[in-house]
Amino acid sequence: MAEDPKWELAILATVQGFYEKLLQDAVEGEVPVPAGLETVSLQGEEDVGGMLAAMRRWLRLLDMAISPAMLRRAFTDETDPEIAEAMLRYFVRKKDHTDYDRDKTDIVVTFLYRHPRVPGQWEQRGYGLDGSLPLSPFEIALIEILSDADLLPLPEEHVQVLRRFDSLEEQVSQFRDFNALLESGIIQTVRQIKQNLDESFYHPGVLATIAPYNSTFGTRFDELFLQATKHIKDFAGHLEEQGGTILGSVDGVDVTVDHVKAMDESNLLALDYGQALDKFRRVSRLKQTLEQMPPISRGSKPAVSSANAKPAAKPSVFPATKPFNLASARKAITPQQAAAEETKLLKVEESIRIFVRVADPKFRQVVPMRFFNLTLTPAEADAYCADFLEEKSLRAGVARVLLRLVAVTARVITEWEELKRSTHSSSLWKLHADSLATLLELGSNAAENAERVSAMATQRGHRQHVEEIQSSLKKLREYSSIAERSLTGAEAKAAAAGTD
C-alpha cells in the first residue's frame, strides 16, 4: 500500500474510470456508480480512508465484470501508457490475486513493453544500482513504476524458471506452421509456468522477462493464424466458384463455405488464448484436412456424378432389386438394428451439442452435417445447451423431447441422402433403406412420446412448450414423409436392378 493514501486513491480512481468506460461500451449506456465515488467526489477533501475502502469494494465488483479478453481488446495503440501503468500498480498491489488478475497483469505489462514512451527505449541494456547485475531498461522502468509496492525477493527456484524463457522465445520464433505451434504444447507449458510462479509473478524481474516472450509469441501466433485462415478462405472461395459447399469434417461435423465466410479473425485473436484455444484448434484441424486434399485449380470443373448433376428437389431413388416393402421392413426390425440406430442417434446428439455450445451464438442454429445444414429452432438450440436434462420437471421433459426429435430428423435426412447416392449398388441401397425403416419406426415412437409431453404441457397451460414441440414434430414428419415416398413411390417400384 502507498504511504500516501491520496496517491493510492489516485491510482484506484484511474482504474475505476477505465473500467467504467469499458462497461459503458459493453452495455451501451451509463454504469451506475456508488454514491460518493463519482469523479467529482474524488476531487474533494472528504475522508480519504473511508473513500479508499469504498473504492476497493467497488473495484472488486468491477474486476468480476471485466474479463481478460475485454481488457485485451481495450488496450489499443491509442491507449495512454499512464492508464496501463496505473492498472499495473493496481494489480501488483492487490493483497489476494486470482487467475484473472494474473492474466490481466500479463496483458498490461505486455502492452507497456510494446508501447515504450520513447521508440527503441527497451533495446539497450543497463545495470542495477550496484553496477553488477545487468538489467534491461524495461525492468528498470518496471522497478520505478512499482517502487512503492511491497514486493518480496525472488526465490532461487523462480530465478531458475525464468531462464527457460530465452529458449522458449527462440522456439516460438522458429515455428513456420500454425498446426505445429498449437500441437507443440508451448501454450500450455508457458501458462503452467506462470501459474507455478505464484506471487512471484508480480515481481518486476519476472514481468520484465515474461513481457518480451509474450510480445514475440503474440506476433508469431497472429502471423501463423492469419496465414492459416487465408489458406482456408482461399480454398473455400475456389470451392464455391465450382459449386461446392462442404470443405471438410472437423470433429465429426462438416464445415461449409458459409461457416468459413462467417469466420472473424480479428474477433478470435481478441479472445483470451485459454478461452479461444478450442476454436483455434478447430481452425488448425480444418487446415490440416484441406492440406490432405488435392489442390483446386480455378476454371476447372470437378467431376460430378449424374445423380448430383440433377436437380435435388425430386431425386430419382431406384432400389437395386425388387420394390422395397416398407411395412414389412418396419415389422421385421430386430433389437440389434434398433440398438445400433440408438447408438448413432446418441452420437448425433452429442455432435450437435458440442457444435451448439462452442459455436458463435449468431450461427449456432445452423449445424453443418455431412450432406446438408441442419437448421435448429431457438428452442432446439437452447435444449442442446441445457444443463437440467436430468431433472424430473416439465421443462426437462420438453428439452429431452426436442433433443430426440432433432436427432431422429438429422438421421432421417442423412440416410435419405445416402440412399440417393447409392443407386449404383443394390447392397448399399438396401443397407440405407433398412436404416431408414428403422429410423421411421423410432421416429414414430418419438412422435408419440412428444405428443404425450405436449398434452401434459397443454394441461399445465404452457402454450410455448406446446408450440416448440409441435414445430419440431412438423419437421420430423415432413422428412419422414419424404423418406417414405422415396422407399415406396412409383419410381422405386419400377426401378431396374442395380449393379454392385
C-alpha positions in Angstrom: 0.0 0.0 0.0 1.3 3.5 -0.8 2.3 5.6 2.2 0.3 8.5 0.8 -3.4 7.4 0.7 -4.2 10.1 -1.7 -1.7 8.6 -4.1 -3.3 5.2 -3.8 -6.7 6.8 -4.3 -5.5 8.5 -7.5 -4.3 5.1 -8.8 -7.7 3.4 -8.0 -9.6 6.4 -9.5 -7.7 5.9 -12.8 -8.5 2.2 -12.8 -12.2 2.9 -11.9 -12.5 5.4 -14.8 -11.0 3.0 -17.3 -13.2 0.1 -16.1 -16.3 2.1 -16.2 -15.6 3.2 -19.7 -15.2 -0.5 -20.7 -18.5 -1.4 -19.2 -20.3 1.6 -20.7 -19.1 0.4 -24.1 -20.2 -3.1 -23.4 -23.7 -2.2 -22.2 -24.1 0.8 -24.5 -25.1 3.1 -21.7 -24.2 4.6 -18.4 -23.0 2.5 -15.5 -24.4 3.4 -12.1 -21.6 4.4 -9.7 -21.9 4.1 -5.9 -22.7 7.3 -4.1 -19.5 9.2 -3.1 -17.4 7.6 -5.8 -18.3 9.9 -8.7 -15.4 11.6 -10.4 -16.4 14.9 -8.9 -16.4 13.5 -5.4 -12.8 12.3 -5.7 -11.6 15.9 -6.0 -12.8 16.9 -2.6 -11.3 16.8 0.8 -13.6 14.0 2.2 -12.4 11.2 4.4 -9.8 9.5 2.2 -9.6 6.4 4.3 -13.4 5.7 4.0 -13.3 6.5 0.3 -10.4 4.1 -0.2 -12.4 1.3 1.5 -15.4 2.0 -0.7 -13.3 2.2 -3.8 -11.6 -1.1 -3.2 -15.1 -2.8 -2.8 -16.3 -1.2 -6.0 -13.2 -2.3 -7.9 -13.6 -5.9 -6.7 -17.0 -5.9 -8.3 -15.7 -4.3 -11.5 -12.9 -6.9 -11.6 -15.5 -9.6 -11.8 -17.3 -7.8 -14.6 -14.2 -7.1 -16.7 -12.7 -10.2 -18.3 -9.1 -10.5 -19.6 -10.5 -10.6 -23.2 -12.3 -7.3 -22.6 -9.1 -5.8 -21.3 -7.1 -7.2 -24.3 -9.5 -5.5 -26.7 -9.5 -2.3 -24.8 -5.7 -1.8 -24.9 -5.1 -0.3 -28.4 -2.3 1.9 -29.9 -4.3 4.9 -28.7 -4.4 3.9 -25.0 -2.5 6.3 -22.7 0.5 4.4 -21.2 -0.2 6.2 -17.9 -3.5 4.2 -17.7 -1.6 1.0 -18.2 0.9 2.0 -15.5 -1.9 2.7 -13.1 -3.5 -0.7 -13.9 -0.2 -2.4 -13.3 0.2 -0.8 -9.9 -3.3 -1.7 -9.0 -2.9 -5.4 -9.9 0.5 -5.8 -8.3 -0.5 -4.1 -5.1 -3.6 -6.3 -4.6 -3.5 -8.5 -1.4 -5.2 -11.5 -2.9 -4.6 -12.4 -6.5 -6.9 -14.5 -8.8 -6.1 -16.2 -12.1 -7.9 -13.4 -13.8 -5.6 -10.9 -12.0 -2.5 -12.7 -13.4 -4.0 -12.8 -16.9 -4.8 -9.1 -16.8 -1.4 -8.2 -15.4 0.1 -10.3 -18.3 -1.9 -8.2 -20.8 -1.0 -4.8 -19.2 2.7 -5.5 -18.9 2.9 -6.7 -22.5 1.2 -3.6 -23.6 3.7 -1.5 -21.8 6.6 -3.5 -23.4 5.1 -3.0 -26.9 4.4 0.7 -26.4 7.5 2.4 -24.8 7.2 6.1 -24.2 10.3 6.6 -26.4 10.7 4.4 -29.5 13.6 1.9 -29.1 13.6 2.5 -25.3 14.0 -1.2 -24.4 16.6 -2.2 -26.9 19.7 -1.3 -24.8 20.8 -3.0 -21.6 21.5 -1.2 -18.3 22.9 -2.1 -14.9 21.5 -2.3 -11.4 22.1 0.3 -8.8 25.1 -1.7 -7.6 26.6 -1.7 -11.0 26.9 -5.5 -11.1 23.6 -7.1 -12.2 22.7 -6.4 -15.7 19.1 -5.2 -16.0 17.1 -4.4 -19.1 15.7 -0.9 -19.4 12.3 -2.4 -19.3 13.0 -4.0 -15.9 14.4 -0.7 -14.6 11.2 1.1 -15.8 9.0 -1.6 -14.0 11.1 -1.2 -10.8 10.4 2.5 -10.9 6.7 2.1 -11.7 6.3 -0.4 -8.8 8.8 1.3 -6.4 6.1 1.8 -3.7 4.8 -1.8 -3.9 5.6 -4.2 -1.1 7.5 -6.9 -3.1 9.3 -10.0 -1.8 12.7 -11.1 -3.1 12.5 -13.8 -5.8 13.2 -17.4 -4.6 16.1 -19.1 -6.3 13.9 -21.7 -7.9 11.9 -19.0 -9.6 15.0 -17.3 -10.9 15.9 -20.7 -12.5 12.5 -20.9 -14.0 12.9 -17.5 -15.7 15.9 -18.7 -17.6 13.7 -21.0 -19.6 12.1 -18.1 -21.4 15.1 -17.4 -23.6 14.8 -20.9 -25.1 11.0 -20.7 -25.3 11.2 -17.4 -27.1 13.7 -18.9 -29.6 11.4 -21.9 -30.1 8.4 -19.7 -30.9 10.4 -17.8 -33.5 11.2 -21.0 -35.3 7.6 -22.1 -35.9 6.5 -21.8 -39.6 3.1 -23.5 -39.3 0.0 -22.8 -37.2 -0.7 -26.5 -36.7 2.8 -27.1 -35.4 2.6 -24.2 -33.0 -0.7 -25.5 -31.5 0.5 -29.1 -31.3 3.8 -28.2 -29.7 2.1 -27.7 -26.3 4.1 -24.5 -25.7 0.9 -22.5 -24.9 0.0 -24.9 -22.0 3.6 -25.1 -20.9 4.0 -21.3 -20.5 0.7 -21.0 -18.9 1.6 -23.6 -16.3 5.0 -21.9 -15.7 3.1 -18.6 -15.0 0.8 -20.3 -12.6 3.6 -22.0 -10.7 5.4 -18.7 -10.2 2.5 -17.9 -7.8 3.0 -14.4 -6.2 6.5 -14.1 -7.7 4.7 -13.5 -11.0 4.1 -9.8 -9.9 7.8 -9.2 -9.3 9.4 -6.6 -11.8 12.1 -9.1 -12.8 9.5 -11.7 -13.7 7.3 -9.3 -15.6 10.3 -7.9 -17.4 11.1 -11.5 -18.6 7.6 -12.5 -19.5 6.6 -9.4 -21.5 9.2 -9.9 -24.3 8.2 -13.5 -24.6 4.5 -12.5 -24.8 5.3 -10.0 -27.4 7.2 -12.5 -29.6 4.7 -15.2 -29.1 1.7 -12.9 -29.8 3.3 -11.6 -33.0 4.2 -15.1 -34.3 0.8 -16.6 -33.3 -1.1 -13.9 -35.1 1.0 -14.2 -38.3 0.6 -18.0 -38.4 -3.1 -17.9 -37.6 -3.8 -15.3 -40.3 -1.8 -17.5 -42.8 -4.0 -20.5 -41.9 -7.3 -18.7 -42.2 -6.2 -17.2 -45.5 -5.4 -20.7 -46.8 -8.8 -21.9 -45.7 -10.7 -18.9 -47.1 -8.8 -19.1 -50.4 -9.8 -22.8 -50.7 -13.4 -22.0 -49.8 -13.5 -19.3 -52.4 -12.2 -21.7 -55.1 -14.6 -24.4 -54.0 -17.6 -22.1 -54.1 -16.7 -20.9 -57.6 -17.1 -24.5 -58.7 -20.4 -25.1 -56.9 -19.1 -26.9 -53.8 -20.3 -26.2 -50.3 -18.5 -28.5 -47.8 -14.8 -28.1 -47.2 -14.2 -31.0 -44.8 -15.1 -32.5 -41.5 -13.8 -31.4 -38.1 -14.6 -33.4 -35.0 -17.3 -35.2 -37.0 -19.0 -32.0 -38.1 -18.9 -30.8 -41.7 -17.6 -27.3 -42.2 -19.2 -25.3 -45.0 -18.2 -22.4 -47.2 -20.8 -20.2 -45.3 -19.1 -21.1 -42.0 -15.7 -20.0 -43.3 -17.2 -16.8 -44.6 -18.5 -16.0 -41.1 -15.1 -16.5 -39.6 -14.0 -13.3 -37.9 -10.2 -13.5 -37.5 -10.0 -10.2 -35.6 -12.6 -11.3 -33.0 -10.9 -14.6 -32.5 -7.5 -13.0 -31.9 -9.0 -10.6 -29.4 -10.2 -13.5 -27.2 -8.2 -14.9 -24.3 -5.9 -17.6 -25.6 -7.2 -20.1 -22.9 -10.8 -19.5 -23.8 -10.3 -19.5 -27.6 -8.0 -22.5 -27.7 -10.7 -24.9 -28.8 -11.7 -22.5 -31.7 -8.0 -22.2 -32.7 -7.7 -26.0 -32.8 -10.7 -26.3 -35.0 -9.1 -23.9 -37.5 -5.9 -25.9 -37.2 -7.6 -29.2 -37.8 -9.6 -27.8 -40.8 -6.3 -26.5 -42.3 -4.8 -30.0 -41.9 -7.8 -31.6 -43.6 -7.5 -29.2 -46.6 -3.8 -29.9 -46.9 -4.5 -33.6 -47.4 -6.9 -32.8 -50.3 -5.8 -32.3 -53.9 -5.4 -28.6 -55.0 -8.3 -26.9 -56.8 -7.5 -25.0 -59.9 -9.5 -22.0 -61.0 -11.6 -22.6 -64.1 -11.6 -26.4 -63.7 -14.8 -28.2 -63.0 -14.8 -31.1 -60.6 -16.2 -34.3 -61.9 -19.7 -34.9 -60.6 -22.0 -37.9 -60.9 -25.1 -37.7 -63.0 -27.1 -38.0 -59.8 -25.5 -35.0 -58.3 -25.9 -33.0 -61.6 -29.7 -33.4 -61.5 -32.0 -31.1 -59.5 -32.0 -32.2 -55.9 -35.7 -31.3 -55.2 -37.1 -34.5 -56.7 -34.4 -37.1 -56.9 -34.9 -40.5 -58.5 -34.3 -43.2 -55.9 -34.0 -46.6 -57.5 -33.8 -49.8 -55.4 -31.4 -52.2 -56.9 -33.7 -55.2 -56.7 -37.4 -55.8 -56.3 -39.6 -53.0 -54.8 -38.9 -52.3 -51.2 -41.7 -53.3 -48.8 -41.5 -50.6 -46.1 -44.4 -52.0 -44.0 -42.7 -55.5 -43.8 -39.3 -53.9 -43.1 -40.6 -52.0 -40.2 -42.3 -55.1 -38.7 -39.1 -57.1 -39.1 -36.8 -54.6 -37.3 -34.6 -56.6 -34.9 -33.4 -55.5 -31.4 -29.9 -55.4 -32.8 -30.9 -52.9 -35.6 -32.8 -50.7 -33.1 -29.8 -50.7 -30.7 -27.3 -49.9 -33.5 -29.5 -46.9 -34.5 -29.9 -45.8 -30.9 -26.1 -45.6 -30.7 -26.0 -43.5 -33.9 -28.7 -41.2 -32.5 -26.7 -40.6 -29.3 -23.6 -39.7 -31.4 -25.6 -37.3 -33.4 -27.0 -35.7 -30.3 -23.5 -35.3 -28.8 -22.1 -33.8 -32.1 -24.9 -31.3 -32.3 -24.5 -30.5 -28.6 -20.7 -29.8 -29.0 -21.3 -27.6 -32.0 -24.1 -25.5 -30.5 -22.2 -24.9 -27.3 -18.9 -23.8 -28.9 -20.3 -22.0 -32.0 -20.7 -18.3 -32.3 -24.2 -17.5 -30.9 -25.1 -15.9 -34.2 -24.5 -19.1 -36.1 -25.3 -21.9 -33.6 -28.7 -22.6 -35.1 -27.2 -23.8 -38.4 -25.4 -27.0 -37.7 -23.2 -28.3 -40.6 -23.9 -32.0 -41.3 -22.2 -34.3 -43.9 -24.6 -33.6 -46.7 -26.7 -30.6 -45.5 -27.1 -27.9 -43.0 -29.4 -28.7 -40.1 -31.4 -25.6 -39.0 -32.5 -25.6 -35.4 -35.2 -23.6 -33.9 -34.2 -21.3 -30.9 -35.9 -23.8 -28.6 -34.0 -26.7 -30.0 -30.7 -24.8 -29.7 -31.4 -23.9 -26.1 -32.3 -27.6 -25.4 -28.9 -28.6 -26.6 -27.3 -26.2 -24.2 -29.5 -27.1 -21.2 -27.9 -28.3 -18.0 -31.1 -29.5 -16.4 -31.9 -32.6 -18.6 -31.8 -34.9 -15.6 -34.5 -33.0 -13.7 -37.9 -34.6 -13.2 -39.7 -31.5 -14.5 -41.8 -30.4 -17.4 -39.0 -28.2 -18.9 -36.5 -31.1 -18.7 -39.1 -33.4 -20.4 -39.7 -30.9 -23.2 -35.9 -30.4 -23.7 -35.4 -34.2 -23.9 -38.2 -34.5 -26.5 -36.6 -31.7 -28.6 -33.2 -33.4 -28.5 -34.7 -36.7 -29.6 -36.8 -35.2 -32.4 -33.8 -33.2 -33.8 -31.5 -36.2 -33.7 -34.0 -38.5 -35.5 -34.7 -35.8 -38.1 -31.0 -35.4 -38.7 -30.5 -39.2 -39.1 -33.5 -39.5 -41.4 -32.2 -36.8 -43.7 -28.7 -38.3 -43.6 -29.9 -41.8 -44.6 -32.2 -40.3 -47.3 -29.2 -38.5 -48.7 -27.1 -41.7 -48.6 -30.0 -43.6 -50.3 -30.0 -41.1 -53.2 -26.2 -41.7 -53.7 -26.3 -45.5 -53.6 -28.4 -46.2 -56.7 -25.4 -47.9 -58.3 -25.2 -50.5 -55.6 -28.0 -52.9 -54.6 -26.4 -53.9 -51.3 -25.7 -50.3 -50.3 -29.2 -49.2 -51.3 -30.7 -52.0 -49.2 -28.5 -51.1 -46.2 -29.7 -47.5 -46.2 -33.3 -48.5 -46.9 -33.2 -50.8 -43.8 -31.7 -48.0 -41.7 -34.5 -45.6 -42.9 -37.1 -48.2 -42.0 -35.6 -48.4 -38.5 -35.5 -44.7 -38.2 -39.1 -44.3 -39.3 -40.1 -46.7 -36.6 -38.1 -44.9 -33.9 -39.3 -41.6 -35.2 -42.9 -42.8 -34.8 -42.2 -43.8 -31.2 -40.5 -40.4 -30.6 -43.5 -38.6 -32.1 -45.9 -40.5 -29.8 -43.8 -39.5 -26.7 -43.7 -35.9 -27.9 -47.4 -35.8 -28.2 -47.8 -37.1 -24.6 -45.4 -34.4 -23.3 -47.2 -31.8 -25.4 -50.6 -32.9 -23.9 -49.1 -32.5 -20.5 -47.8 -29.0 -21.3 -51.3 -28.1 -22.6 -52.9 -29.3 -19.3 -50.5 -27.1 -17.3 -51.0 -24.1 -19.5 -47.5 -24.0 -21.0 -48.5 -22.9 -24.6 -45.0 -22.0 -25.6 -43.7 -25.6 -24.8 -46.5 -27.0 -26.9 -45.6 -24.7 -29.9 -41.9 -25.7 -29.5 -42.7 -29.4 -29.6 -45.1 -29.1 -32.5 -42.6 -27.2 -34.6 -40.0 -29.9 -34.1 -42.6 -32.6 -34.8 -43.6 -30.9 -38.0 -40.1 -31.1 -39.3 -39.7 -34.8 -38.4 -43.0 -35.7 -40.1 -42.1 -33.8 -43.2 -38.8 -35.5 -43.7 -40.2 -38.9 -42.7 -42.9 -38.5 -45.4 -40.2 -37.7 -48.0 -38.3 -40.8 -47.0 -41.4 -43.0 -47.1 -42.1 -41.7 -50.7 -38.6 -42.4 -51.7 -38.9 -46.0 -50.5 -42.4 -46.8 -51.8 -43.0 -44.4 -54.7 -43.8 -45.3 -58.3 -40.1 -44.7 -59.2 -39.0 -47.3 -56.7 -41.5 -49.9 -57.8 -40.4 -49.5 -61.5 -36.7 -49.4 -60.9 -34.3 -51.6 -62.8 -31.8 -53.8 -61.0 -28.6 -52.1 -60.0 -25.1 -53.5 -60.0 -22.5 -53.8 -57.2 
